[in-house]
Amino acid sequence: MDNGGDTDGHAYKNVNEMWRKELSGGRDSWYAKAAHHWETQEPNLNGILGGFPETNGPDLRESKRFIELIKQKPLPPTFDRVLDCGAGIGRVTSGLLLDVFQTVDLVEPCKQLLETAKREITDPRAKQFFCCALQDVHPDFGSYDVIWAQWVLLYLPDDDLIKFLEHCQKMLTSTGMIFVKENVVLDGKWIVDKEDNSISRTDAQYKSIFKRAGLTVLHEMQQTHWPPDLIPVKMYALRSNSAVAQ
């Protein structure tokens, strides 16, 4: 079943019907709502975590555990250079990625949040700060061992998400991986939050998108120690089908 709805109470027979309606006014209007939402948020933990700053610690700990599990898998990536997508104020960069990688680049569409990251991250291993929307990320950004995308793919329509993941594969080293961490509906229907034009997809939807983008899920894990009234969170480690076949 692919039916779902939005927080205004609209129900849809399938996700394609929803995208036809939502994008009928143009993609710029879809993305503008999310951009406005983040421009109005305080550039601190409370603002970027939607009023749940207490989730910061459990989130970072489980992400670190996920990375450690990947390191034990056959042919793990080299943990040298990483791109933090939807980096915000640099919460994940400073709290996780700089402990694991030698070099971190950050990409964030909201200038206010990115400027905060620039001020607060003093570690010289945080190299480049790109002010760019994810749908505009292109392979000339560089070559990465890992691309980390957390709580940002939910703003991309399905077709733009597939293009983004295809671009990411061109930015990876031969053993590189994409790490995805997102709100994932595990029991129920997908839903669009009309406050910021984000979509909480189901696990099946994400896996279908990964497959269409030419990616294999090598490992997945659900976030534990998570407030029961919030949408569940899952992590996926992805590698290009062509790299898996080698």
HELIX and SHEET records of a PDB file:
HELIX    1   1 VAL A   15  GLU A   22  1                                   8    
HELIX    2   2 ARG A   27  GLU A   39  1                                  13    
HELIX    3   3 LEU A   45  ILE A   48  1                                   4    
HELIX    4   4 PRO A   53  THR A   55  5                                   3    
HELIX    5   5 ASN A   56  LYS A   71  1                                  16    
HELIX    6   6 ARG A   91  VAL A   92  1                                   2    
HELIX    7   7 THR A   93  LEU A   97  3                                   5    
HELIX    8   8 LEU A   98  VAL A  100  1                                   3    
HELIX    9   9 LYS A  111  GLU A  120  1                                  10    
HELIX   10  10 LEU A  134  ASP A  136  5                                   3    
HELIX   11  11 PRO A  139  PHE A  141  5                                   3    
HELIX   12  12 LEU A  153  TYR A  155  5                                   3    
HELIX   13  13 ASP A  158  LYS A  170  1                                  13    
HELIX   14  14 ASP A  203  ARG A  212  1                                  10    
HELIX   15  15 ASN A  241  ALA A  245  1                                   5    
SHEET    1   A 9 ALA A  11  TYR A  12  0                                        
SHEET    2   A 9 GLY A   4  ASP A   6 -1                                        
SHEET    3   A 9 ILE A 191  ASP A 193  1                                        
SHEET    4   A 9 SER A 198  THR A 202 -1                                        
SHEET    5   A 9 LEU A 172  VAL A 185  1                                        
SHEET    6   A 9 TYR A 144  GLN A 150  1                                        
SHEET    7   A 9 ARG A  81  CYS A  85  1                                        
SHEET    8   A 9 THR A 103  VAL A 107  1                                        
SHEET    9   A 9 ALA A 126  PHE A 130  1                                        
SHEET    1   B 7 ALA A  11  TYR A  12  0                                        
SHEET    2   B 7 GLY A   4  ASP A   6 -1                                        
SHEET    3   B 7 ILE A 191  ASP A 193  1                                        
SHEET    4   B 7 SER A 198  THR A 202 -1                                        
SHEET    5   B 7 LEU A 172  VAL A 185  1                                        
SHEET    6   B 7 VAL A 233  SER A 240 -1                                        
SHEET    7   B 7 LEU A 215  GLN A 222 -1                                        
END                                                                             
